[in-house]
Amino acid sequence: MAAFFFISAYFCPKSMTRKGFRLFVQDKLVRLGGGFVLYSLLLGPILGLYCYAYGGYPLDYVWSTGPPWFILWLLNFTM
């Protein structure tokens, strides 16, 4: 996982100089933040409800960052 963070950080300065700070931040928020929010608020809980229903457990909305936890950290490190 550290190698993925390193590769991402390697290309950030070049991208920031090419796009400028404002467009760089907007692009990262849309690309990384959008995917994280989509999974955390919509897809993850729907998957949890499906698994609970299939297993016969009582249905409950469970918010969790789930598998895309690294997207949140990548967004944090690139800003």
VEXDREN-2710 file (C-alpha; in Angstrom, 1 decimal):
% VEXDREN-2710
k/r/px/py/pz
1/MET/0.0/0.0/0.0
2/ALA/2.9/2.3/0.7
3/ALA/4.1/1.9/-2.8
4/PHE/0.8/3.1/-4.2
5/PHE/0.9/6.2/-2.0
6/PHE/4.5/6.8/-3.1
7/ILE/3.6/6.5/-6.8
8/SER/0.7/8.9/-6.3
9/ALA/2.9/11.4/-4.5
10/TYR/5.5/11.2/-7.2
11/PHE/3.2/12.6/-9.9
12/CYS/1.4/15.2/-7.7
13/PRO/3.8/18.1/-8.1
14/LYS/3.9/17.8/-11.9
15/SER/0.1/17.7/-12.0
16/MET/-0.2/20.7/-9.7
17/THR/2.1/22.8/-11.8
18/ARG/0.3/21.9/-15.0
19/LYS/-3.2/22.5/-13.7
20/GLY/-2.7/25.1/-11.0
21/PHE/-3.6/24.8/-7.4
22/ARG/-7.4/25.5/-7.6
23/LEU/-8.1/23.1/-10.5
24/PHE/-5.8/20.4/-8.9
25/VAL/-7.8/20.5/-5.7
26/GLN/-11.1/20.5/-7.5
27/ASP/-10.0/17.5/-9.6
28/LYS/-8.9/15.6/-6.6
29/LEU/-12.0/16.3/-4.6
30/VAL/-14.2/15.1/-7.5
31/ARG/-12.2/12.1/-8.4
32/LEU/-11.3/10.8/-5.0
33/GLY/-13.9/12.4/-2.7
34/GLY/-16.7/11.5/-5.0
35/GLY/-15.9/7.8/-5.1
36/PHE/-15.4/7.7/-1.4
37/VAL/-18.7/9.5/-0.6
38/LEU/-20.6/7.4/-3.2
39/TYR/-19.4/4.1/-1.6
40/SER/-19.6/5.2/2.1
41/LEU/-23.1/6.7/1.9
42/LEU/-24.8/4.6/-0.8
43/LEU/-23.1/1.4/-2.0
44/GLY/-21.6/0.2/1.3
45/PRO/-24.8/0.5/3.4
46/ILE/-26.9/-1.1/0.5
47/LEU/-24.4/-4.0/0.5
48/GLY/-24.6/-4.3/4.3
49/LEU/-28.4/-4.4/4.2
50/TYR/-28.3/-7.1/1.5
51/CYS/-25.9/-9.2/3.6
52/TYR/-28.0/-8.7/6.8
53/ALA/-31.2/-9.7/5.0
54/TYR/-29.5/-12.7/3.4
55/GLY/-28.2/-13.8/6.8
56/GLY/-31.5/-13.4/8.5
57/TYR/-30.3/-10.6/10.8
58/PRO/-32.4/-7.5/11.7
59/LEU/-31.9/-4.8/9.1
60/ASP/-29.9/-1.8/10.3
61/TYR/-28.2/1.1/8.5
62/VAL/-24.5/0.8/9.3
63/TRP/-22.1/3.6/8.2
64/SER/-18.6/2.5/7.6
65/THR/-15.8/3.7/5.4
66/GLY/-15.4/0.1/4.3
67/PRO/-12.8/-1.0/1.6
68/PRO/-12.1/2.5/0.2
69/TRP/-10.5/3.7/3.4
70/PHE/-7.3/4.2/1.4
71/ILE/-9.1/6.7/-0.9
72/LEU/-9.7/9.0/2.1
73/TRP/-6.1/8.8/3.1
74/LEU/-4.9/9.4/-0.4
75/LEU/-7.1/12.5/-0.6
76/ASN/-5.7/13.6/2.7
77/PHE/-2.1/13.1/1.6
78/THR/-2.5/14.8/-1.8
79/MET/-3.9/17.9/-0.2
END
